[in-house]
């Protein structure tokens, strides 16, 4: 990818699981110094239940710091 490519955050894959929670993969852009930007991304795959737990923890942390 060129240095000018902009990677967006979002869902890139969704798979139905055998259990109650489907598997969801999110793409997050890498944060780098602009001169070193390579347009790369990090992919994170968790079940939807795990994503919900992470969201709850983020909300609790935000409340704790007053946001």
Order of alpha helices (4+ residues) and beta strands (2+ residues): beta-beta-beta-alpha
